[in-house]
Structures are given as C-alpha cells and as structure tokens.
Amino acid sequence: MTDSAELTPRPAIAVAGCAGFIGQHVTHRLLTDGYRVMGADNFCEDLYPADDRRRAIAAMSHTENFEFTEMDLREGVPAGFADCSIWINMAGLAGQARSWEIPDAYESANVDLAATLFEAAQSRGVSRFIHASTSSVYGEYAEGDEDQPFNPCSPYGTTKVTAEGVLTAAASTTDLVILRFFSVYGPGQRTDMGFFKIINAALDGEEVPVHDRPGLMRDFTYVGDVAGAVLAVMDAKVSPTVFNVASSEPTSLDEALDLIDELTGGTMRRRFVPTPHGLQTRTSGDTTRLRAATSWRPHTPLRTGISNQVAWQREMQSR
Ligand SMILES: NC(=O)c1ccc[n+]([C@@H]2O[C@H](COP(=O)([O-])OP(=O)(O)OC[C@H]3O[C@@H](n4cnc5c(N)ncnc54)[C@H](O)[C@@H]3O)[C@@H](O)[C@H]2O)c1
C-alpha cells in the first residue's frame, strides 16, 4: 500500500540570501530533502565579488523545485514568498573587518533588511522566521551559552545585536528563531574569509599572512553542520528562541594553520601581520540548548571539514 505521506509534497520554504555561502548550503539541503525553495538574493558585492554566486545560482536554476528571484530584499519580497510558511533569513553583510569601512552599509543590510523582511513575513501570516545571527554579538570573548551578555567589538556585531532586538520586539504572530553561528567554514566559503585566503595562498606557494596576536581561538563550525541546524529548527516543536550553532571544539589558529599546511602539501610559509582592531580573541559556543531542543549534533571534525574545503579550492583553481 502506498503511504499517503509519500504523496504529499514537502512545503515551500523561502530563503533570503540563498546565493550566499551559508544560504547556498541551506538551499541545497532543503532541495535534497524534497522541499520547494523560493530563493532571493541581490548578489551584493559590498564584501566580495559575486561571480561565483551568480554561477552557482545559474547552475541551480535548472533544479526542479527551485525558484530564484534577483532582488534587493529591503525593497520587497518575491511573490512566491507568500506560498511559504517558513522564511529563512541568510541575507546580510557578514565580516568584522569590512564593517569598520562601510558601517552604514552594514546597518542597512543587517538591520533594515531583517526588519523589512520580518514585517513582510508577519503580514503574510508566516508561521516561523529563522534569522541568522552571530557569535559576534558576544564580542571579543564569545565563550559560553546564549545568556552571555552582548558586548560587540565591531560595527558588524553591533548591527547584529540591533537586528536581534528589533525582530524580538516586533515578533507577535510569527515565531522567531535566532541562530548565532560561530566561524563557519567549508566548501563555498566567502573569499574574504580567513580559511579561504590562507588555503589559496598555501596552494599558490605564497606567504600566508598570520595575525600577530597570540592566543587566538575559534570555534570553527562546518557549513554542512550549520545547514543541518537550520533544518532542525524548522520543526514546529522548537519553541521560538535563540540558539548557538557551534562545533563546541575551539581550536587555536596555530593548530588550524598546521592542519591547513598538512592538507595543502606541507610547505606553508607564514608572515606575521598586525591583528586588525575589533577581531574576536576567543570563541567557544555552548550548544546545550540546541542539543536539548532538537536531535541536531555537529558531525564534521575540523580535519574532514578543512580537507573538503581544500579539495573545493583546488578544484576552483584548476578551472
Ligand atoms: N560565514 C560565517 O562564518 C558567519 C558566522 C556568523 C554569522 N553569519 C551570518 O550568516 C549570514 C550569511 O552569511 P554568509 O557567510 O553566508 O554571507 P554571504 O555574504 O556569503 O551571504 C549573504 C547573502 O546575502 C545577500 N544580500 C545582502 N544584502 C542583500 C539585499 N539587500 N537583498 C538581497 N540579498 C542580499 C548577498 O548578496 C549574499 O549572497 C549573515 O547574516 C552572517 O552575518 C555568518
């Protein structure tokens, strides 16, 4: 006998910022799991070039169940978003260093966009809105659970604190789930991010710039595990709340560099450069709350994740 549940197509999900690093992984995962995805992105280039994102979306546009609209989400939402009872906001401007240079753009992309999108979601009766936030809301030392106080040390972190506050204050009819991601890495990583630059320099035999401040630690979190967390909180049984999304295995930058060196051929040359102002010193996320609320667990050890990213960057270089 055919199970009628098998005949019921999975619902449509709206993904804002679906062309971005994390947005692409979330979109792939949703499509693989049988959901329809209504995606939107404006291929913003304030942080890094959009050529690869455009190619990725062009390749995906032939995928059944995927509908893409190029548009600025501060100005409205695609008509197809109205069919979606869950909206996922992966759109915005990430990166601490760049936020000192263009703080107004960060304010607009992270606060105005989130507020406009959330208002549109509530007015369309959306049941759940999942919003990407960051460990940067905690500031220089992001160590512990979700009750750590806000203490951002960059304009980026400040805009993400404001966005969380605005959405929380506005939430009335739509469940709001906020996810605070910790240092996401893996294939597709933004070209402005540390691992991407270090791996490319190591593969090219160029000197690798290394921050001169000792003791830097990061809770590196694999992008596939992050996408898994997003899907885990789509479940209606999760109460609207805030969750850390981290591997909970903090690693020193030295250790990460050694691993990258080993996985790129063992000939890395390091050059110490001044550590930019506003960089986090230590991050280590406690994910007890997310583990208790869902069956989500991070599965990807750092060695496997870096190996996947190195393979992806090797392939990109050979194109
Ligand atoms: N990558 C990380 O390590 C990390 C860590 C913590 C939090 N986050 C958060 O996760 C989210 C996604 O980060 P990412 O690394 O994938 O960044 P990304 O820049 O790769 O993706 C963001 C996407 O949003 C789109 N976008 C920006 N402004 C837009 C607008 N006005 N209209 C439509 N689309 C717009 C961009 O074009 C881009 O494709 C961000 O909110 C970021 O703050 C990322």
The ligand as an SDF file (V2000), in Angstrom:
LIG
                    3D

 44 48  0  0  0  0  0  0  0  0999 V2000
   30.0460   32.8820    7.4710 N   0  0  0  0  0  0  0  0  0  0  0  0
   30.1640   32.9410    8.7940 C   0  0  0  0  0  0  0  0  0  0  0  0
   31.1820   32.4930    9.3830 O   0  0  0  0  0  0  0  0  0  0  0  0
   29.0580   33.5370    9.6310 C   0  0  0  0  0  0  0  0  0  0  0  0
   29.2120   33.4920   11.0280 C   0  0  0  0  0  0  0  0  0  0  0  0
   28.2190   34.0380   11.8160 C   0  0  0  0  0  0  0  0  0  0  0  0
   27.0830   34.5630   11.2380 C   0  0  0  0  0  0  0  0  0  0  0  0
   26.9480   34.6120    9.8890 N   0  0  0  0  0  0  0  0  0  0  0  0
   25.7300   35.2090    9.3400 C   0  0  0  0  0  0  0  0  0  0  0  0
   25.1460   34.3300    8.4090 O   0  0  0  0  0  0  0  0  0  0  0  0
   24.5370   35.0690    7.3370 C   0  0  0  0  0  0  0  0  0  0  0  0
   25.0880   34.5930    5.9960 C   0  0  0  0  0  0  0  0  0  0  0  0
   26.4950   34.7470    5.9890 O   0  0  0  0  0  0  0  0  0  0  0  0
   27.3880   34.2480    4.7650 P   0  0  0  0  0  0  0  0  0  0  0  0
   28.7390   33.9820    5.2870 O   0  0  0  0  0  0  0  0  0  0  0  0
   26.6400   33.2200    4.0130 O   0  0  0  0  0  0  0  0  0  0  0  0
   27.4650   35.6110    3.9300 O   0  0  0  0  0  0  0  0  0  0  0  0
   27.3050   35.8420    2.3320 P   0  0  0  0  0  0  0  0  0  0  0  0
   27.7290   37.2470    2.1090 O   0  0  0  0  0  0  0  0  0  0  0  0
   28.0000   34.7810    1.5870 O   0  0  0  0  0  0  0  0  0  0  0  0
   25.7520   35.6970    2.0980 O   0  0  0  0  0  0  0  0  0  0  0  0
   24.8290   36.7530    2.3170 C   0  0  0  0  0  0  0  0  0  0  0  0
   23.9930   36.8950    1.0490 C   0  0  0  0  0  0  0  0  0  0  0  0
   23.0410   37.9440    1.3220 O   0  0  0  0  0  0  0  0  0  0  0  0
   22.8640   38.6630    0.1070 C   0  0  0  0  0  0  0  0  0  0  0  0
   22.3470   40.0100    0.3840 N   0  0  0  0  0  0  0  0  0  0  0  0
   22.9740   41.0080    1.0360 C   0  0  0  0  0  0  0  0  0  0  0  0
   22.2110   42.1110    1.0200 N   0  0  0  0  0  0  0  0  0  0  0  0
   21.0740   41.7930    0.3320 C   0  0  0  0  0  0  0  0  0  0  0  0
   19.9170   42.5170   -0.0510 C   0  0  0  0  0  0  0  0  0  0  0  0
   19.7530   43.8090    0.2800 N   0  0  0  0  0  0  0  0  0  0  0  0
   18.9510   41.8860   -0.7540 N   0  0  0  0  0  0  0  0  0  0  0  0
   19.0980   40.5790   -1.1020 C   0  0  0  0  0  0  0  0  0  0  0  0
   20.1890   39.8360   -0.7820 N   0  0  0  0  0  0  0  0  0  0  0  0
   21.1620   40.4440   -0.0730 C   0  0  0  0  0  0  0  0  0  0  0  0
   24.2600   38.7180   -0.5050 C   0  0  0  0  0  0  0  0  0  0  0  0
   24.2160   39.0030   -1.8910 O   0  0  0  0  0  0  0  0  0  0  0  0
   24.8110   37.3340   -0.1740 C   0  0  0  0  0  0  0  0  0  0  0  0
   24.6540   36.4310   -1.2490 O   0  0  0  0  0  0  0  0  0  0  0  0
   24.8200   36.5400    7.6320 C   0  0  0  0  0  0  0  0  0  0  0  0
   23.7160   37.0870    8.3100 O   0  0  0  0  0  0  0  0  0  0  0  0
   26.0030   36.4910    8.5820 C   0  0  0  0  0  0  0  0  0  0  0  0
   26.0350   37.6140    9.4400 O   0  0  0  0  0  0  0  0  0  0  0  0
   27.9220   34.0940    9.0640 C   0  0  0  0  0  0  0  0  0  0  0  0
  1  2  1  0
  2  3  2  0
  2  4  1  0
  4  5  1  0
  4 44  2  0
  5  6  2  0
  6  7  1  0
  7  8  2  0
  8  9  1  0
  8 44  1  0
  9 10  1  0
  9 42  1  0
 10 11  1  0
 11 12  1  0
 11 40  1  0
 12 13  1  0
 13 14  1  0
 14 15  2  0
 14 16  1  0
 14 17  1  0
 17 18  1  0
 18 19  2  0
 18 20  1  0
 18 21  1  0
 21 22  1  0
 22 23  1  0
 23 24  1  0
 23 38  1  0
 24 25  1  0
 25 26  1  0
 25 36  1  0
 26 27  1  0
 26 35  1  0
 27 28  2  0
 28 29  1  0
 29 30  1  0
 29 35  2  0
 30 31  1  0
 30 32  2  0
 32 33  1  0
 33 34  2  0
 34 35  1  0
 36 37  1  0
 36 38  1  0
 38 39  1  0
 40 41  1  0
 40 42  1  0
 42 43  1  0
M  CHG  2   8   1  16  -1
M  END
$$$$
